[in-house]
């Protein structure tokens, strides 16, 4: 028999172990990468089945490619970005080629510089950009072994990168026991046990002598096709046992578990060798000098290494390397709790507190036999450093451990609360509930109890965006009243926004009217009122006292908004500011605030705010008649949701489909939104969905359906300011259905807002609505008044619909010439904006009035572009660079360039400067 070492490389070993199919998949992956494509793949299977061997095969076969590697280590799972740094460290010479925000985010994450904690998705963009930059020079293969043991931050970032690959000449291959949810959607290759014939062939290849057939059959049977088991189960068996004869009856029963085999072999070592293995297993850095110094502390010398090495468990060279992660696990598990503590204590003592303070703190924590305030304080400092790098999961782990080591009940509660806050930020909501329960098990101060209430409310709001959150936030605000007036007011404002979101689906004690009454009695601020204070007072007054009572205060709030605010505070309150502009019918403020909201979210890399910012901005463009621009933002929003996992309902897609008159698409997204928001308790979604339903059916001329939807949209009367858009749709539908009493009731509610607000937007809406309920000269005067008001705004959709309604009225008055003029204007505007259903309605009326409705008969060449190509083309037309486009769409600059080449070919152009003449631009500008 030949020695295993005689086998000609991993290719031969793979053939011997029946891996031809898996190797073929990897060969094709390498070929695609060399050909300029990108591929991501997850190898999954039980421990020892051969995933690492396949990664080694891939590394050897990737001739002409650059190969970088990382491996998850169980004991490093709490150290933020440890795995990511392992992968990227050889590539950091290309860091300066990244855009500034991405470069800074990655430097902060890796501890190379100080700065605010970066958003993990911004770090993901930076890593995608860095890998793409390296792949420009030479095809790149990234190998990540034991993905299940990566730290959470690294796992999320690498999964993000895997899902966003495009045309980067890059392969990203993971090996994992099972597919984590982060890697959902990435192609998977299941690595299964060997067939019996292949298992026998592998066993024959590694044996150095003959074997009894019955012994071989038993080994093959017990190994269940697991290659590592086949190799490991033969170790330690004497030749007589393998050959049969006298040794056969006494053969040790094989457990079938690879790890149990490693445990048996560790247990057979001398005590000093076991201690050395334990120290090496307790520290995953692989630094032999560190291991030897720690071993020296425990009286273990270098001669302890030989038995462990001879047993095939570990190698001591320039790095300490275990034969398999299960060998490391066995070395650690087989030790007593007291021995583990001693090993960690020794490692802590020899770890430099200046160069690696966090690893030292973690070792000290594992060494502590019980509560230890000194260690807990050190863990708090480590949490602060982890948070500054954006490692919120690591910060949460450090803080949780600090809480467990704290004896003082008040201190323990405080640290548990800090840990819960970090855990919420890290998205580990189940752990957050446990930490809050830990905090409440002790005696809390009023302030701490208020924090508990706040976090319970935040969890409710994050997980369902409605329902129970307003009442919980309100309770927290009440607790904070006697403690801190400013914090109390902030909690009241959060409760008010939560109640607006929850709307008709709010739980007991969280209805917007109840919350507004409580917020109206909030303690006064300790300083001159700021924009946030005015938003609180004005919104509460609008709901509780009456619309007119809150308008002056809210106007001051929007005028002052941003003054003296940090970017973080401004972003936190910007969505409320945007919807306040809508509730005031102030399209100028809506335009300004939504543009700044989106710009701030992008510039700061706050991707958690980006979905709401994109939604707010998309609706501005939608009402301005720039449907292509709104579609671009809606597509971008979808890319953000896919990349970040945001659960925000598809509001922009719903509004876009409704105004386009896409009945099938709109109904599908409306139904999905209604189901989603009802499940989560987000009542405002019902109002938006039914508004879209009413607008869609008004365009289609299905006025009975539009009226029913309008009634449902406006049924929740506790927040009248939230009905700006639905009221106008209900009035139009009710007037067309011949139910003037329903239209008149809605018109009175609209008129109250018009009297208080007085903007051209609301005055135009009131005039148009009243015209529908009027006759003769009064109707004509009101239609003309509506057109005059809307002309002064950017609201081209409302203006076009005013022309349409006026033209329809004129035709019914038999004033055909005047009707054709209005209907031709309406039809041209609606057709240009892409509001197909309304345009067809205008066209029918125009033909009935004796006119001709011209339509596009041939599709424009830009309609041949895919959704992503069109999106990239519009951004390039508007002056964005490839890196800027890539940042917005979560793809690399190289992928952007790849798509632009296809765009140029389809459009018959040769440069970006020609995009402006071949792509349509919406009335409001994209």
JORA-V232941 format. One record per run of one state. SS is the DSSP state (A for helix, B for strand, O for the rest). FROM is the first residue (numbers start at 0). LEN is the number of residues. Records with the same first field share a line. If there is no record, write none. Layout:
SS=FROM-LEN + FROM-LEN
This chain:
O=0-3 + 6-2 + 16-3 + 34-3 + 44-6 + 61-4 + 71-2 + 76-5 + 97-2 + 109-10 + 137-2 + 145-1 + 149-2 + 163-6 + 176-4 + 183-4 + 190-5 + 206-6 + 223-3 + 233-5 + 243-1 + 250-7 + 267-3 + 282-5 + 297-4 + 310-3 + 316-3 + 322-2 + 333-3 + 350-6 + 367-5 + 388-3 + 404-4 + 426-2 + 440-5 + 464-4 + 480-4 + 505-6 + 520-10 + 544-2 + 560-6 + 583-3 + 604-2 + 623-3 + 644-6 + 660-2 + 680-3 + 700-2 + 713-6 + 736-3 + 757-2 + 772-3 + 791-4 + 812-3 + 833-2 + 848-12 + 864-2 + 877-4 + 889-3 + 907-4 + 918-8
A=3-3 + 8-8 + 19-15 + 50-11 + 73-3 + 81-16 + 99-10 + 119-18 + 146-3 + 151-12 + 180-3 + 195-11 + 212-11 + 226-7 + 238-5 + 244-6 + 257-10 + 270-12 + 287-10 + 301-9 + 324-9 + 336-14 + 356-11 + 372-16 + 391-13 + 408-18 + 428-12 + 445-19 + 468-12 + 484-21 + 511-9 + 530-14 + 546-14 + 566-17 + 586-18 + 606-17 + 626-18 + 650-10 + 662-18 + 683-17 + 702-11 + 719-17 + 739-18 + 759-13 + 775-16 + 795-17 + 815-18 + 835-13 + 860-4 + 866-11 + 881-8 + 892-15 + 911-7
B=37-7 + 65-6 + 139-6 + 169-7 + 187-3 + 313-3 + 319-3
